[in-house]
Amino acid sequence: MNFLRYVFKHRHRLHDSQNQQAGSAGSPADQTLPVATNIQANIDLLTTLYKDCSDIVFHQFTVYGTTQAFLIYIEDMSDIELIDQQVLAPLQNAADFNASVGNLAKNISVCHAKELATMEEAVGQISKGNPVMFIDGYEKAISLGVAKWAKRSIEEPVAESVVRGPRLGFTETIGVNTSLLRRSIKSPALKMKLLKIGQYTQTEVVVTYIDGIADMNLVNEVISRLKRIEIDGIIDSAYIEELIGDNAMSPFPQLMSTERPDAVSANLLEGRVGIIIEGSPFVLVAPITLFSLLQSPEDYYQSFWAGSLIRWLRYFFFVIALTVPSAYVAILTYHQEMIPTTLLLSVAKSREEIPFPALVEALLMEITFEALREAGLRLPKQVGAAVSIVGALVIGQAAISAGLVSSPMVMVVAFTGIASFTFPRYTLGIAVRLLRFPLMFLAGFLGLLGLMLGIILIVIHLSTLRSFGVPYLSPLAPLKKNELGDVLIRAPLWTRDKRPHLSNGLYNAYRQVPGLQPKPPQGEDAG
């Protein structure tokens, strides 16, 4: 651990009695430094560790006028009033302290008080905002669960709003996020395993799943990948998403990120695994498919007729957002005979004064549209939407008047941009935006042949892509007829009596870890 390396690197600064307790057997990095019974040794060690830390408070006091003790905590991360009333006042007035020193944690009137045997545990509790108390002659430290810091209230997710459905959204506090899932799934089968990732940040990561529904091979694989992460710190869930994905070079997301507790609960009930990260309001869900990224929680909050229609509209707009600019460039450059004569004359009239070929015209408008989109995101909320809309109108009209682009091209780019906003997942929209540009180059140089070549390459990539062992195009490729009811349509809830197969019976080239081999194929998967 990084903490132990630091301690033994600076062991010459510590008190002699502390060094004697640490011992000399084994490798220093493998040892666990115990809490010293000599209070001065603990003070010297913590003073060395927290050198130049102005927000660390050392408070020394005397219990019943005879026994020395001190309290260490981070300023503005602990409840000072609760410390004074429930800890310091009772201990300083305790008449029988020496008799009860062995059961000190039980005699402190704080709900989450526990004993710590090592200094590493003590430093971990201090970093969480929990004060830690050391007492002379006592071989353990006492952690006091009175952490208190500013927390954001639960609000409606901004990027995943729905007309009908829950209005709750995750926050940056991991305890709040786990409680939101507990409110939704009130069963002890909902398991949550805690990990810490990052040598310096020690970010808490919770892997959650439903025991009896989730495939344990999948759960073990997720935990195994998380434990293999070696990094200085985790700031957001995007770090985890990039580090544990099957194919880091793919533009398509291999984990789903969401701010909605209902979306995570629904995926857990289907056998998926959730990953909750401290400091991030986005919870990761694995495994996923391309079709799960095109589904919205609101599909299930309205009639299955409406849900199926809206789902097909998303599929249609997915194809539109990916291929329409490239198809327009290819047809206008190489295949004018495909355009009706009246429409061709109209397009030719609008382009007669345009100095650029269709490819340059499309690239110019697409780059301008992406710039306006990013500007709208970065500007303050009060002016962002107005600037992006007005900017698009003004720049588009000015470009047409100046003879730089034609009116049909502005319409194509605008329609493509609107289509890309229909995706429920922002990460999928980014992938489509990235792939749109190489498709336009292929269409500009090779016509429809280049466009078809690009589409074939994308389909091949999607066919080989996996998310924790699950094919990205599942259940269409490989075909699973019993799961198509939640892909091609939004089937009525009373017809969905089977959960999707996630990793069970599927060969996964990435899961070649001892004890984590997939089970032999069964049923439909055997073919």
C-alpha positions as CSV (number, residue, x, y, z in Angstrom):
1,M,0.0,0.0,0.0
2,N,1.1,3.6,-0.7
3,F,0.6,4.5,3.0
4,L,2.9,1.8,4.2
5,R,5.6,2.7,1.7
6,Y,5.5,6.3,2.9
7,V,5.7,5.3,6.6
8,F,8.7,3.1,6.2
9,K,10.4,5.5,3.9
10,H,10.3,8.1,6.7
11,R,10.7,5.7,9.6
12,H,13.8,7.5,10.8
13,R,11.6,10.4,11.9
14,L,9.3,8.3,14.1
15,H,9.6,7.6,17.7
16,D,11.9,4.7,18.8
17,S,9.1,2.8,20.5
18,Q,7.0,3.0,17.3
19,N,9.8,1.5,15.3
20,Q,10.2,-1.3,17.8
21,Q,6.6,-2.2,17.5
22,A,6.7,-2.2,13.7
23,G,9.2,-5.1,13.8
24,S,11.7,-6.1,11.2
25,A,10.3,-9.4,9.8
26,G,9.4,-9.6,6.2
27,S,9.2,-6.9,3.5
28,P,8.3,-3.4,4.8
29,A,5.6,-2.9,2.2
30,D,4.0,-6.1,3.3
31,Q,3.8,-5.3,7.0
32,T,0.8,-3.7,8.9
33,L,1.8,-1.0,11.3
34,P,-0.1,-1.4,14.5
35,V,-1.4,1.4,16.8
36,A,1.2,2.1,19.5
37,T,0.3,2.0,23.2
38,N,2.6,5.0,23.6
39,I,0.5,8.0,22.6
40,Q,3.6,10.1,21.8
41,A,4.7,7.6,19.1
42,N,1.3,7.9,17.4
43,I,1.5,11.7,17.5
44,D,4.9,11.7,16.0
45,L,3.8,9.3,13.2
46,L,0.7,11.3,12.3
47,T,2.5,14.6,12.5
48,T,5.0,13.2,10.0
49,L,2.3,11.9,7.7
50,Y,0.3,15.1,7.8
51,K,3.1,17.6,7.6
52,D,2.1,20.8,5.8
53,C,-1.6,19.9,6.0
54,S,-3.2,23.1,7.5
55,D,-6.6,21.5,7.6
56,I,-5.7,18.7,10.0
57,V,-6.6,19.4,13.6
58,F,-4.7,17.7,16.5
59,H,-6.7,18.1,19.8
60,Q,-5.0,16.9,22.9
61,F,-7.0,16.4,26.1
62,T,-6.9,14.6,29.4
63,V,-9.4,11.9,30.5
64,Y,-10.4,12.3,34.2
65,G,-7.2,14.3,34.7
66,T,-4.9,11.3,34.5
67,T,-4.9,9.7,31.1
68,Q,-3.6,11.5,28.0
69,A,-5.5,11.3,24.8
70,F,-5.7,13.2,21.5
71,L,-8.2,13.5,18.7
72,I,-7.3,14.0,15.0
73,Y,-9.7,15.1,12.3
74,I,-10.0,17.2,9.1
75,E,-11.5,20.6,9.6
76,D,-14.9,21.2,8.0
77,M,-15.3,17.4,7.4
78,S,-16.4,16.5,10.9
79,D,-19.3,17.6,13.1
80,I,-17.6,19.7,15.8
81,E,-20.7,20.1,17.9
82,L,-21.3,16.4,18.1
83,I,-17.7,15.8,19.0
84,D,-17.9,18.3,21.9
85,Q,-21.2,17.0,23.2
86,Q,-21.0,13.2,22.7
87,V,-17.2,12.6,22.9
88,L,-15.1,15.1,24.7
89,A,-17.6,16.1,27.5
90,P,-18.4,12.5,28.6
91,L,-14.8,11.4,28.5
92,Q,-13.4,14.3,30.4
93,N,-16.0,13.8,33.1
94,A,-15.7,10.0,33.3
95,A,-15.0,8.9,36.8
96,D,-14.3,5.2,36.0
97,F,-12.4,5.6,32.8
98,N,-9.5,3.3,33.6
99,A,-11.9,0.5,34.5
100,S,-13.6,0.7,31.1
101,V,-10.7,1.4,28.8
102,G,-10.9,-2.0,27.3
103,N,-14.5,-1.4,26.1
104,L,-14.1,2.2,25.2
105,A,-15.8,2.0,21.8
106,K,-18.9,0.7,23.5
107,N,-19.0,3.5,26.1
108,I,-18.9,6.4,23.6
109,S,-22.4,7.7,22.8
110,V,-21.7,7.8,19.1
111,C,-23.6,5.4,16.8
112,H,-20.7,4.5,14.5
113,A,-17.8,4.2,16.9
114,K,-15.4,1.3,16.2
115,E,-11.9,0.2,17.2
116,L,-9.0,0.3,14.8
117,A,-6.0,-1.9,15.2
118,T,-3.6,-0.4,12.5
119,M,-2.5,3.0,11.6
120,E,-3.5,2.4,8.0
121,E,-7.1,1.9,9.1
122,A,-6.9,5.1,11.1
123,V,-5.6,7.2,8.2
124,G,-8.4,5.8,6.0
125,Q,-11.1,6.9,8.6
126,I,-9.5,10.3,8.9
127,S,-9.6,10.7,5.1
128,K,-13.3,10.0,5.2
129,G,-13.9,12.8,7.7
130,N,-14.3,10.6,10.7
131,P,-12.3,11.8,13.7
132,V,-9.9,9.2,15.3
133,M,-9.0,9.2,19.0
134,F,-5.8,7.8,20.5
135,I,-5.4,7.1,24.2
136,D,-2.2,6.5,26.1
137,G,-1.8,2.9,27.1
138,Y,-4.6,1.7,24.8
139,E,-3.4,-0.5,21.9
140,K,-6.3,0.5,19.6
141,A,-7.6,3.7,18.1
142,I,-11.3,4.7,18.1
143,S,-13.0,5.9,15.0
144,L,-16.0,8.2,15.5
145,G,-18.6,8.2,12.7
146,V,-19.4,11.9,12.9
147,A,-18.3,12.9,9.4
148,K,-20.1,16.0,8.0
149,W,-19.6,17.8,4.7
150,A,-21.6,19.6,2.1
151,K,-23.8,17.3,0.0
152,R,-25.8,18.0,-3.1
153,S,-29.5,17.3,-2.7
154,I,-31.3,14.7,-4.7
155,E,-32.6,16.3,-8.0
156,E,-34.0,15.2,-11.3
157,P,-31.4,14.1,-13.8
158,V,-30.9,16.9,-16.4
159,A,-29.6,14.7,-19.2
160,E,-32.1,11.9,-18.8
161,S,-35.4,13.6,-18.2
162,V,-38.7,11.8,-18.7
163,V,-42.3,12.9,-19.1
164,R,-43.6,10.1,-16.9
165,G,-41.5,8.2,-14.3
166,P,-39.4,8.8,-11.2
167,R,-37.8,12.2,-10.8
168,L,-34.9,11.0,-8.6
169,G,-31.3,11.2,-9.7
170,F,-28.0,10.0,-8.3
171,T,-25.6,12.4,-6.5
172,E,-21.9,12.5,-5.9
173,T,-22.2,10.8,-2.5
174,I,-21.9,7.0,-2.6
175,G,-24.0,6.5,0.5
176,V,-26.9,8.4,-1.0
177,N,-26.7,6.4,-4.2
178,T,-26.7,3.0,-2.5
179,S,-29.6,4.1,-0.4
180,L,-31.6,5.0,-3.5
181,L,-31.1,1.5,-4.9
182,R,-32.1,0.0,-1.5
183,R,-35.3,2.1,-1.7
184,S,-36.1,0.6,-5.1
185,I,-35.0,-3.0,-4.4
186,K,-36.0,-3.9,-0.9
187,S,-34.4,-7.4,-0.7
188,P,-31.4,-8.7,1.1
189,A,-30.5,-10.4,-2.2
190,L,-29.2,-7.0,-3.4
191,K,-25.5,-7.3,-2.7
192,M,-23.0,-4.5,-2.5
193,K,-19.2,-5.2,-2.4
194,L,-16.9,-2.3,-1.5
195,L,-13.5,-1.8,-3.2
196,K,-11.0,1.0,-3.0
197,I,-9.2,2.1,-6.2
198,G,-6.4,4.7,-6.6
199,Q,-3.2,4.9,-4.6
200,Y,-3.8,8.5,-3.6
201,T,-7.6,9.1,-3.9
202,Q,-8.6,5.7,-2.4
203,T,-11.9,6.1,-4.2
204,E,-14.6,3.9,-2.9
205,V,-16.2,1.7,-5.6
206,V,-19.3,-0.4,-4.9
207,V,-20.1,-3.4,-7.1
208,T,-23.8,-4.2,-6.8
209,Y,-25.9,-7.1,-8.1
210,I,-28.8,-9.3,-7.2
211,D,-27.8,-12.6,-5.8
212,G,-29.6,-15.4,-7.6
213,I,-30.2,-13.4,-10.7
214,A,-26.8,-12.2,-11.8
215,D,-24.3,-14.7,-13.2
216,M,-21.5,-15.0,-10.6
217,N,-19.0,-15.5,-13.5
218,L,-20.0,-12.0,-14.6
219,V,-19.8,-10.6,-11.1
220,N,-16.3,-12.1,-10.5
221,E,-15.1,-10.8,-13.8
222,V,-16.2,-7.3,-13.0
223,I,-14.5,-7.4,-9.6
224,S,-11.4,-9.0,-11.1
225,R,-11.0,-6.2,-13.6
226,L,-11.6,-3.5,-11.0
227,K,-8.9,-5.1,-8.7
228,R,-6.4,-5.1,-11.6
229,I,-6.6,-1.3,-11.9
230,E,-3.4,0.5,-10.9
231,I,-3.7,4.3,-11.1
232,D,-3.0,7.3,-8.9
233,G,-6.6,8.3,-8.6
234,I,-10.2,8.0,-9.8
235,I,-12.0,11.3,-10.3
236,D,-15.1,10.2,-12.2
237,S,-16.8,7.0,-13.4
238,A,-15.4,7.7,-16.9
239,Y,-12.0,6.6,-15.6
240,I,-13.4,3.2,-14.6
241,E,-15.3,2.9,-17.9
242,E,-12.2,3.3,-19.9
243,L,-10.0,1.0,-17.8
244,I,-12.2,-2.1,-17.6
245,G,-13.8,-2.0,-21.1
246,D,-13.1,-5.0,-23.5
247,N,-11.9,-2.8,-26.3
248,A,-10.5,0.6,-25.4
249,M,-9.9,1.5,-29.0
250,S,-13.6,1.2,-30.0
251,P,-15.6,4.5,-30.3
252,F,-18.7,2.6,-29.0
253,P,-19.3,2.6,-25.2
254,Q,-19.1,-0.8,-23.6
255,L,-20.7,0.2,-20.3
256,M,-23.8,2.2,-19.8
257,S,-23.6,5.3,-17.6
258,T,-26.8,6.6,-16.1
259,E,-28.0,9.1,-13.4
260,R,-31.3,7.3,-12.9
261,P,-31.8,4.8,-10.0
262,D,-34.8,3.3,-11.8
263,A,-32.7,2.5,-14.8
264,V,-30.0,0.8,-12.7
265,S,-32.7,-1.2,-10.7
266,A,-34.3,-2.4,-13.9
267,N,-30.9,-3.6,-15.3
268,L,-30.0,-5.3,-12.0
269,L,-33.3,-7.2,-12.2
270,E,-32.3,-8.4,-15.6
271,G,-29.0,-9.9,-14.3
272,R,-26.6,-7.0,-15.0
273,V,-24.0,-5.6,-12.6
274,G,-23.9,-2.0,-11.4
275,I,-20.7,0.0,-10.5
276,I,-21.2,2.9,-8.1
277,I,-18.2,5.4,-7.8
278,E,-17.7,7.9,-5.0
279,G,-17.7,11.4,-6.3
280,S,-19.6,10.7,-9.5
281,P,-23.4,10.9,-10.1
282,F,-23.2,8.4,-13.0
283,V,-23.5,4.7,-12.2
284,L,-22.1,2.2,-14.6
285,V,-24.0,-0.9,-15.8
286,A,-22.4,-3.9,-17.4
287,P,-22.8,-5.7,-19.7
288,I,-24.7,-3.8,-22.4
289,T,-25.6,-4.1,-26.1
290,L,-26.2,-1.6,-28.9
291,F,-29.9,-2.1,-28.5
292,S,-29.8,-1.4,-24.7
293,L,-28.2,2.0,-25.5
294,L,-31.1,2.9,-27.7
295,Q,-33.7,2.1,-25.1
296,S,-35.1,4.6,-22.6
297,P,-36.7,3.9,-19.2
298,E,-39.7,5.8,-20.4
299,D,-40.4,3.0,-22.9
300,Y,-41.8,1.0,-20.0
301,Y,-43.7,3.8,-18.4
302,Q,-46.3,4.0,-21.3
303,S,-48.3,1.6,-23.4
304,F,-46.3,-1.0,-25.3
305,W,-47.7,0.4,-28.5
306,A,-46.2,3.8,-27.9
307,G,-43.0,2.3,-26.5
308,S,-42.6,0.2,-29.6
309,L,-43.3,3.1,-32.0
310,I,-40.8,5.4,-30.2
311,R,-38.2,2.7,-30.2
312,W,-38.4,2.2,-33.9
313,L,-38.2,5.9,-34.4
314,R,-34.9,5.8,-32.5
315,Y,-33.6,3.0,-34.7
316,F,-34.6,5.0,-37.8
317,F,-32.9,8.2,-36.5
318,F,-29.8,6.2,-35.6
319,V,-29.4,5.3,-39.2
320,I,-30.2,8.9,-40.3
321,A,-27.7,10.4,-38.0
322,L,-24.9,8.1,-39.1
323,T,-25.4,8.0,-42.9
324,V,-27.5,10.9,-44.3
325,P,-24.7,13.5,-44.8
326,S,-22.5,10.8,-46.4
327,A,-25.3,9.6,-48.7
328,Y,-26.0,13.2,-49.7
329,V,-22.3,13.8,-50.6
330,A,-22.1,10.5,-52.5
331,I,-25.2,11.0,-54.5
332,L,-24.6,14.7,-55.3
333,T,-21.0,13.9,-56.4
334,Y,-21.2,10.7,-58.3
335,H,-24.8,9.5,-58.6
336,Q,-26.8,12.5,-59.8
337,E,-29.0,10.1,-61.9
338,M,-30.5,8.8,-58.7
339,I,-32.1,12.2,-58.0
340,P,-35.5,13.1,-59.6
341,T,-35.1,15.6,-62.4
342,T,-37.1,18.4,-60.7
343,L,-35.2,18.0,-57.4
344,L,-31.9,17.8,-59.3
345,L,-32.6,21.1,-61.0
346,S,-33.5,22.7,-57.7
347,V,-30.4,21.5,-56.0
348,A,-28.2,22.5,-59.0
349,K,-29.7,26.0,-58.9
350,S,-28.9,26.3,-55.2
351,R,-25.3,25.1,-55.8
352,E,-24.5,27.1,-59.0
353,E,-22.6,29.8,-57.1
354,I,-21.0,27.5,-54.4
355,P,-17.2,27.4,-54.9
356,F,-16.7,24.2,-52.9
357,P,-17.4,20.5,-53.8
358,A,-20.1,18.7,-51.8
359,L,-17.6,17.1,-49.5
360,V,-15.9,20.3,-48.4
361,E,-19.4,21.9,-48.0
362,A,-20.6,19.1,-45.8
363,L,-17.4,19.1,-43.6
364,L,-17.7,22.9,-43.2
365,M,-21.3,22.7,-42.0
366,E,-20.7,19.7,-39.8
367,I,-17.7,21.3,-38.0
368,T,-19.7,24.5,-37.6
369,F,-22.6,22.6,-36.1
370,E,-20.4,20.7,-33.7
371,A,-18.8,23.9,-32.6
372,L,-22.2,25.4,-31.9
373,R,-23.2,22.3,-30.0
374,E,-20.1,22.5,-27.8
375,A,-20.5,26.2,-27.3
376,G,-24.0,25.7,-26.1
377,L,-22.8,23.2,-23.5
378,R,-20.0,25.3,-22.2
379,L,-21.8,28.7,-22.0
380,P,-23.8,29.6,-18.9
381,K,-27.2,28.1,-18.8
382,Q,-28.9,31.5,-19.0
383,V,-27.4,32.2,-22.5
384,G,-26.2,28.8,-23.7
385,A,-29.5,27.7,-25.4
386,A,-30.2,31.1,-26.9
387,V,-26.7,31.5,-28.3
388,S,-26.7,28.0,-29.9
389,I,-30.1,28.4,-31.5
390,V,-29.6,32.0,-32.6
391,G,-26.1,31.2,-33.7
392,A,-27.2,28.3,-35.9
393,L,-29.9,30.4,-37.5
394,V,-27.6,33.4,-38.1
395,I,-24.6,31.5,-39.3
396,G,-26.7,29.2,-41.5
397,Q,-28.5,32.1,-43.2
398,A,-25.2,34.1,-43.5
399,A,-23.4,31.1,-45.1
400,I,-26.2,30.7,-47.6
401,S,-26.3,34.4,-48.4
402,A,-22.5,34.5,-48.8
403,G,-22.6,31.6,-51.2
404,L,-20.4,29.3,-49.1
405,V,-23.0,26.5,-48.6
406,S,-26.3,25.6,-50.3
407,S,-29.7,25.5,-48.6
408,P,-30.1,21.7,-49.1
409,M,-26.8,21.1,-47.3
410,V,-27.9,23.2,-44.3
411,M,-31.2,21.2,-44.1
412,V,-29.3,17.9,-44.2
413,V,-26.9,18.9,-41.5
414,A,-29.7,20.3,-39.3
415,F,-31.8,17.2,-39.8
416,T,-28.9,15.0,-38.9
417,G,-28.2,17.0,-35.8
418,I,-31.8,16.7,-34.6
419,A,-31.7,13.0,-35.2
420,S,-28.6,12.6,-33.0
421,F,-30.4,14.3,-30.1
422,T,-32.9,11.4,-30.0
423,F,-30.4,9.0,-28.5
424,P,-31.1,8.3,-24.8
425,R,-27.4,7.8,-24.1
426,Y,-25.0,10.7,-24.7
427,T,-22.0,8.4,-25.1
428,L,-23.7,6.6,-28.1
429,G,-24.3,10.0,-29.7
430,I,-20.6,10.8,-29.4
431,A,-19.7,7.6,-31.2
432,V,-22.1,8.4,-34.1
433,R,-20.7,11.9,-34.3
434,L,-17.1,10.5,-34.6
435,L,-18.0,8.0,-37.2
436,R,-19.9,10.4,-39.4
437,F,-16.7,12.1,-40.6
438,P,-14.8,9.1,-41.9
439,L,-18.0,8.0,-43.7
440,M,-18.2,11.4,-45.4
441,F,-14.6,11.1,-46.6
442,L,-15.3,7.6,-48.0
443,A,-18.5,8.8,-49.7
444,G,-16.6,11.9,-51.1
445,F,-13.9,9.8,-52.6
446,L,-15.7,6.6,-53.6
447,G,-19.4,7.5,-53.7
448,L,-22.0,5.0,-52.5
449,L,-19.4,2.3,-52.8
450,G,-17.3,4.0,-50.1
451,L,-20.4,4.6,-48.0
452,M,-21.3,0.9,-48.2
453,L,-17.7,-0.1,-47.4
454,G,-17.7,2.1,-44.3
455,I,-21.0,0.6,-43.1
456,I,-19.7,-2.9,-43.6
457,L,-16.6,-2.1,-41.6
458,I,-18.8,-0.7,-38.8
459,V,-21.0,-3.8,-38.8
460,I,-17.9,-6.0,-38.7
461,H,-16.5,-4.1,-35.8
462,L,-19.8,-4.3,-33.9
463,S,-20.0,-8.0,-34.6
464,T,-16.7,-8.6,-33.0
465,L,-17.2,-6.2,-30.1
466,R,-18.1,-7.6,-26.7
467,S,-19.2,-6.1,-23.4
468,F,-18.0,-8.4,-20.6
469,G,-18.5,-11.5,-22.8
470,V,-21.9,-10.5,-24.3
471,P,-21.9,-9.8,-28.1
472,Y,-22.6,-6.2,-28.8
473,L,-25.3,-7.0,-31.4
474,S,-27.0,-9.6,-29.1
475,P,-29.7,-10.9,-29.4
476,L,-29.7,-10.4,-33.2
477,A,-26.1,-11.7,-33.6
478,P,-26.0,-14.4,-32.4
479,L,-29.8,-14.8,-32.8
480,K,-31.8,-15.5,-29.7
481,K,-35.4,-15.6,-30.6
482,N,-36.7,-15.6,-27.0
483,E,-35.1,-12.2,-26.4
484,L,-36.3,-10.4,-29.5
485,G,-39.4,-9.3,-27.7
486,D,-37.5,-6.5,-26.0
487,V,-35.5,-5.4,-29.1
488,L,-37.6,-5.2,-32.2
489,I,-40.6,-4.1,-30.2
490,R,-41.4,-3.3,-26.6
491,A,-43.3,-6.4,-25.7
492,P,-46.1,-6.2,-23.1
493,L,-44.8,-6.9,-19.6
494,W,-47.0,-9.9,-19.0
495,T,-45.2,-11.7,-22.0
496,R,-41.7,-11.2,-20.6
497,D,-41.2,-14.3,-18.5
498,K,-37.5,-14.9,-19.2
499,R,-34.5,-12.8,-18.3
500,P,-31.8,-12.2,-21.0
501,H,-28.7,-14.5,-21.0
502,L,-25.7,-12.4,-19.8
503,S,-22.4,-14.4,-20.1
504,N,-24.0,-17.8,-19.3
505,G,-23.2,-20.1,-22.2
506,L,-21.3,-17.5,-24.2
507,Y,-17.7,-17.9,-25.2
508,N,-15.7,-14.9,-24.1
509,A,-12.1,-14.6,-25.2
510,Y,-11.4,-12.0,-22.6
511,R,-12.5,-14.2,-19.7
512,Q,-9.5,-16.5,-19.5
513,V,-8.8,-16.2,-15.8
514,P,-8.6,-19.4,-13.7
515,G,-11.9,-20.1,-12.1
516,L,-13.8,-17.7,-14.4
517,Q,-14.2,-19.8,-17.5
518,P,-17.7,-19.7,-19.0
519,K,-20.0,-22.6,-18.6
520,P,-20.6,-25.0,-21.6
521,P,-23.2,-23.8,-24.1
522,Q,-26.7,-25.0,-23.4
523,G,-30.0,-24.8,-25.4
524,E,-30.0,-22.2,-28.1
525,D,-26.6,-20.9,-27.3
526,A,-25.0,-24.3,-28.2
527,G,-25.5,-23.5,-31.8
